[in-house]
Amino acid sequence: MPSLPLLLPLLLPLLLCPAGSHGFPAASGTPEQDVEIVKKYLEHYYELKNDGDQIARQKSKSPVVEKLKQMQEFFGLKVTGKPDAETLNVMKQPRCGVPDVAQFAVTAGQPRWERTNLTYRIENYTPDLPRADVDRAMEKAFQLWSNASPLRFTKLYEGQADIMISFVWGDHRDNSPFDGPGGNLAHAFQPGPNIGGDVHFDEDEGWTNDFRDYNLYRVAAHELGHSFGLSHSTDIGALMYPNYVFSGDVQLSQDDINGIQAIYGASPNSDQPAAPQTPQPCDRKLTFDAITTIRGEVMFLKDRFYMRINSQYPEVELNFISVFWPHLPNGLQAAYEVASRDEIRFFKGSKYWAVQGQDALRGYPKDIYTSFGFPKTVKNIDAAVSEEDTGKTYFFVANKYWRYDEYKRSMDVGYPKMIAHDFPGIGNKVDAVFKKDGFFYFFHGRRQYKFDPKTKRILTLLKADSWFNCGKN
């Protein structure tokens, strides 16, 4: 995905914070260019009427303040009604050109196609990709929605189709001009005659079939949701979330499926796999795939997402792992920080990846057998944690654990050993673990154990979400 990092010297020394992340230092003022960004953003996406008032001098009940609050609530930001740094950061992200409120439609009410067999035609092609790649991206985007609904699609090569697809520049005579590179990537019209259902891509963008710039398949799949009658979703894990994030896999979330089926009914496919759901930090059933410290913070990994906490920011940050590390796979199984090298290692299956900050280290992925000396009987790592003071790293696999010396770069003699023997009380299986302030925090299912490695005793039994300020949830 596009790299949009910002450095956070106050909250996150040396840690690059990508677009959409929380924890930005408070803005000291509103520069003239930012005032213009706020004005245009609210006018385009939140129906702010342009009356010439100065944004910086708005009263508490002014239209600008109310629209800002509406935007902040939509994106899950702190609702202040002020264009703070975090709000500005979200406004500057590449996104869909369809508004987040009101109808971006050609007919009144809630438009839908009255039939389920629709046609589409690609009017012209971007020079950024081979024609076959564009054809394939569109075919996959339509297939994604047809798998979850009764909708079926036929490609036309000439004449008028229900959904016309084109690559255009600037003002292309539909009353919604594009704005050059970045910003609005594409837009689509809801179902209806003439321009209804059509999809327009901004040719000023760089269209790709991978992580670079903007992935055409990812954007097309989002825009087609509008073509079928869906609005934007506030669920960051949904395909219909307005801001562009490419996490490698393009898939419908349960939120997307609920939306399309509410319009057109259930899919005739009876063997559909379960759709991914966005984890909620205070869900009582929440479990974690992996947890790691990173430069003084703690990151909890789940499916495609991370949840990040910081003592100076009260809310849990939820975003895609790919926002930080686009080269990592989804479904990571273990992770740990080697603080002495400013390095984090991520594990999935028999492979692992290493990063420094946001930078992927070259030569990865590597296998755990040649790098760490695991026997071939070990197929994956369940959890891992490293002690900065001793240089020892603990790897948990099933009911056993190995100990690795980061300085000698070899396994210690006499391992593996039984988890239950050396870590009494935590059980025989570890899902995730990290070390903070001298204590190990072990996770298994919905339980968390605060463990003192010096006395080999459990100090506290906690819920898995205890770090998230969930109150009575």
Secondary structure, DSSP 8 states (H G I E B T S, - for coil): -----EEETTTEEEEEE-TT-S-----S---HHHHHHHHHHHHHHS--------GGG--TTSHHHHHHHHHHHHTT----SS--HHHHHHHTS-B-SS-SSS---SSSSS---SSSEEEEEE----TTS-HHHHHHHHHHHHHHHHTTSS-EEEE-SSS--SEEEEEE-S--SSS----SSSSB-EEE--S-STTTT-EEEETTS-EESSSSSEEHHHHHHHHHHHHTT----S-TTSTT-SB----S-----HHHHHHHHHHH---S-S----------TT-TT---SEEEEETTEEEEEETTEEEEEETTEEEEEEEEHHHH-TTS-SS--EEEEEGGGTEEEEEETTEEEEEETTEE-TT--EEHHHHH---TT----SEEEEETTTTEEEEEETTEEEEEETTTTEE-TT--EEHHHHSTTS-S--SEEEEETTEEEEEETTEEEEEETTTTEEEEEEETTGGG--TT-
